[in-house]
Amino acid sequence: MPASKIMKFHNGYEVEKSVEGISLVRQNLRDIDLTFLSGLCDVNPSGSELSREREDYIKKVLNPLFAEGKIDTGVRFDDRKLRFSGARIKDGTLEILTGITYYQRFKQDYQRDETESMALQELGKKNFGDKYAYFSRPLGVSAAFLTSDKSLFVGERNNDDDHGQIGLVSGYIDYRENLQEISVMENLSREANEELGMSSSTIDAAEMIGVFTHPFRGDVDITYLVTTSHSRDYFLSNMWRKNAKDREHKQLIEICSYKQIQKMLSIGNFQYPARGLLENLVPNDFD
């Protein structure tokens, strides 16, 4: 894929809305609880008939793939993923509607070019009133970290797919058959430990900044601003690198002011959750 198309592919983002039409961004998510309810799975683009209900998807899609050895369900790696299919706000709670998908299915969306993705979105709108009906939409969590002395840290990604882009600590939210067992904070803490060597005890608070979507692939991240008891010295030194289990970041980038964010946004190449988070911060975050 040409470099210019990759840049466009990653620098935009969409803000998800609830079924009530409420944008799922910071000002509408303060002090809100989070829960997960059953939602719809994706439609097969080949046109084969299949119910979009979770139970049918497990029986007719996941189980045959597992029997053929094409996916793993947790022995080495769990290919099963939660699929974002919508959200609603009820009685102070954000209800995330989740179907099921799997990693190899998402790779198809990832490798599809922009033109093909837009055509598939139009087909989804025409046939189902949902432009992402034919997309896997795996659900993840991501975060940037604000230190005790008010420095914000993001990272320059080191993996093959996103090398050099500015991103956040991120990962898929673990698949659970029992949706009540999903813990976003547990997943966030694990990713912080793996990528930055942080223990859960150093996470003081986590504020949901938004639910952001890649505008062509359709994958979704619940994105947080995390305050940590670590000072900036932990991230500026090699301590984080010594403690990290994964090498997801080539380097960390320190942001010290709102003005610096505006400059970075005008020139930087961002993964979509990073741009979504930075565009929703305010000067008071650094006071």
C-alpha positions in Angstrom: 0.0 0.0 0.0 1.4 3.5 -0.9 2.8 5.5 2.0 0.4 8.3 1.4 -2.6 5.9 1.7 -1.2 4.5 4.9 -0.9 8.0 6.4 -4.5 8.8 5.5 -5.6 5.4 6.7 -4.3 6.1 10.2 -4.6 9.8 10.8 -8.4 10.1 11.0 -10.8 8.8 13.6 -14.6 8.8 14.2 -16.3 9.4 17.5 -18.9 6.7 18.2 -22.4 7.8 19.2 -25.0 6.1 21.3 -28.3 5.0 19.9 -29.7 8.1 21.5 -27.3 10.2 19.3 -25.0 11.2 22.1 -21.3 11.5 21.1 -19.2 9.2 23.2 -16.5 11.8 24.2 -15.2 13.2 27.4 -17.8 15.8 28.2 -20.6 13.2 27.9 -18.8 10.4 29.8 -17.9 12.0 33.1 -18.6 9.8 36.1 -20.3 7.2 33.9 -20.3 3.5 34.6 -19.5 0.9 32.0 -21.1 -2.4 31.2 -21.3 -4.9 28.4 -24.4 -6.4 26.8 -25.0 -8.8 24.0 -24.9 -7.3 20.5 -24.6 -8.3 16.8 -21.8 -10.1 15.0 -20.7 -9.1 11.5 -22.3 -10.1 8.2 -20.3 -12.3 5.9 -19.4 -10.2 2.8 -19.6 -13.4 0.6 -23.3 -13.2 1.1 -23.8 -16.6 2.8 -26.8 -16.6 5.2 -26.0 -16.6 8.9 -27.7 -15.2 11.9 -25.8 -12.3 13.6 -26.6 -13.5 17.1 -23.7 -14.5 19.3 -24.8 -18.1 19.9 -25.2 -18.8 16.2 -21.8 -17.3 15.4 -20.1 -19.5 18.0 -21.8 -22.6 16.7 -21.5 -22.0 12.9 -18.3 -19.9 12.7 -16.0 -20.2 15.6 -16.5 -23.9 16.5 -15.8 -25.1 12.9 -12.7 -22.9 12.7 -11.4 -24.2 16.0 -12.1 -27.8 14.9 -10.0 -27.2 11.7 -7.2 -25.7 13.7 -7.6 -22.3 12.0 -8.0 -20.4 15.3 -6.9 -20.7 18.8 -9.2 -20.3 21.8 -6.8 -19.6 24.6 -4.1 -22.4 24.8 -1.4 -20.3 23.1 -3.4 -17.2 22.1 -7.1 -16.4 22.1 -8.1 -15.4 18.6 -11.6 -14.7 19.6 -12.4 -11.0 20.0 -15.3 -8.9 21.2 -17.1 -7.0 18.4 -18.4 -3.5 18.9 -21.9 -3.3 17.5 -23.2 -0.2 19.3 -23.7 1.6 22.5 -26.5 3.2 24.6 -26.6 5.3 27.7 -29.1 4.4 30.4 -29.4 5.5 34.0 -25.8 6.8 34.1 -24.3 3.7 32.5 -22.7 3.3 29.2 -23.8 0.0 27.8 -21.5 -1.4 25.1 -23.2 -3.9 22.8 -20.8 -6.6 21.8 -21.0 -9.4 19.3 -18.1 -11.8 18.5 -15.4 -11.9 15.9 -11.9 -13.3 15.6 -8.4 -12.0 14.8 -8.0 -13.5 11.3 -11.3 -11.9 10.3 -10.0 -8.5 11.4 -6.8 -9.0 9.3 -9.1 -9.1 6.2 -10.4 -5.6 7.2 -6.9 -4.4 7.9 -5.6 -5.4 4.5 -8.5 -4.1 2.5 -7.7 -0.8 0.8 -9.5 2.4 1.4 -11.6 2.2 -1.8 -12.8 -1.3 -1.1 -13.6 -0.4 2.5 -15.7 2.6 1.5 -17.6 0.5 -1.0 -18.3 -2.1 1.7 -19.5 0.6 4.0 -21.9 1.8 1.4 -23.2 -1.7 1.0 -23.7 -2.0 4.8 -25.7 1.2 4.8 -27.9 0.1 1.9 -28.6 -3.4 3.2 -28.6 -2.9 7.0 -28.6 0.8 7.8 -25.2 0.2 9.3 -22.0 1.0 7.4 -19.9 -1.3 9.5 -22.3 -4.3 9.2 -19.7 -6.2 7.1 -16.7 -5.4 9.4 -15.3 -7.3 12.3 -14.9 -4.2 14.6 -12.7 -5.7 17.3 -12.9 -3.8 20.6 -9.8 -2.6 22.3 -8.6 -0.3 25.1 -6.0 2.4 24.9 -4.5 5.0 27.2 -2.0 7.8 27.6 -0.4 8.5 31.0 -0.3 11.7 32.9 2.5 11.8 35.6 2.3 13.2 39.1 4.3 16.3 37.8 1.9 16.8 34.9 3.8 15.4 31.9 1.8 13.4 29.4 3.4 10.4 27.7 2.6 8.7 24.4 4.7 6.4 22.3 6.3 6.0 18.9 5.2 2.5 17.8 7.8 -0.1 17.1 5.8 -2.9 15.5 5.8 -3.7 11.8 2.3 -2.6 11.0 2.4 0.8 12.7 6.1 1.6 12.8 6.9 5.2 13.5 3.3 6.3 14.2 2.4 8.1 17.5 0.3 5.8 19.5 -0.9 4.9 23.0 -0.6 1.9 25.2 -3.2 -0.4 23.7 -4.6 -3.9 23.3 -7.7 -5.9 22.7 -10.2 -6.3 25.4 -10.2 -10.0 26.4 -13.0 -12.2 25.0 -15.4 -13.5 27.6 -18.4 -15.6 27.0 -19.9 -14.2 30.2 -20.0 -10.5 29.4 -20.2 -9.7 33.1 -16.7 -10.9 33.5 -15.2 -8.3 31.2 -12.9 -5.9 33.0 -11.6 -3.0 31.0 -9.4 -1.8 33.8 -7.9 -5.2 34.2 -7.0 -5.1 30.5 -5.6 -1.6 30.7 -3.5 -2.5 33.7 -2.1 -5.5 31.9 -1.2 -3.5 28.8 0.5 -0.8 31.0 2.5 -3.5 32.7 3.5 -5.2 29.4 4.4 -2.0 27.5 5.6 0.3 30.2 6.5 -1.9 33.1 4.0 -0.3 35.3 2.3 -2.0 38.2 -1.4 -1.6 38.8 -0.6 0.1 42.1 0.9 3.1 40.2 -2.4 3.8 38.4 -4.3 6.5 40.4 -7.2 7.1 38.2 -8.5 6.5 34.7 -10.9 8.9 32.9 -12.7 7.8 29.8 -11.9 10.3 27.0 -13.8 8.7 24.2 -14.9 5.7 22.2 -13.0 6.1 18.9 -13.3 4.2 15.6 -10.9 3.8 12.7 -12.8 5.4 9.8 -12.1 2.7 7.2 -11.4 -0.5 9.1 -14.0 0.0 11.8 -12.1 -1.2 14.8 -12.9 0.5 18.1 -10.9 1.6 21.1 -12.3 2.8 24.5 -9.6 5.4 25.3 -8.5 6.7 28.7 -6.4 9.4 30.2 -4.6 7.6 33.1 -3.0 9.5 36.0 -0.1 7.7 37.6 1.9 8.2 40.8 5.1 7.9 38.7 6.9 11.1 38.0 8.2 12.0 34.6 11.6 10.6 35.6 10.3 7.1 35.3 9.5 7.5 31.7 12.4 9.7 30.7 14.9 7.2 32.2 15.4 3.7 30.9 13.4 2.3 33.9 10.2 1.8 31.9 12.2 0.0 29.2 13.9 -2.3 31.7 10.5 -3.2 33.2 8.5 -3.6 30.0 7.8 -7.1 28.8 7.0 -6.1 25.2 8.9 -3.8 22.9 5.8 -2.0 21.5 7.4 1.5 21.6 10.6 2.7 19.9 10.6 5.6 22.3 8.2 7.6 24.5 7.2 11.2 23.7 6.8 13.7 26.5 4.1 16.3 26.2 4.3 19.2 28.6 1.6 21.6 27.5 -1.6 22.0 25.5 0.3 24.2 23.1 2.6 21.3 22.3 -0.3 19.1 21.6 -1.6 21.6 19.0 1.8 21.7 17.3 2.1 17.9 17.2 -1.4 17.4 15.8 -0.6 19.7 12.9 2.4 17.7 11.8 2.3 14.2 13.4 1.4 10.8 12.0 -1.0 9.3 14.6 -2.9 6.1 15.2 -6.6 6.9 15.5 -7.0 6.6 19.3 -4.0 8.8 20.0 -5.4 11.6 17.8 -8.8 11.2 19.3 -7.4 11.5 22.8 -5.1 14.4 22.2 -7.9 16.4 20.4 -10.1 16.0 23.4 -7.6 17.2 26.1 -7.8 20.8 27.4 -5.2 23.2 28.8 -6.4 22.5 32.4 -5.1 18.9 32.1 -1.6 20.3 32.5 -2.4 22.5 35.5 
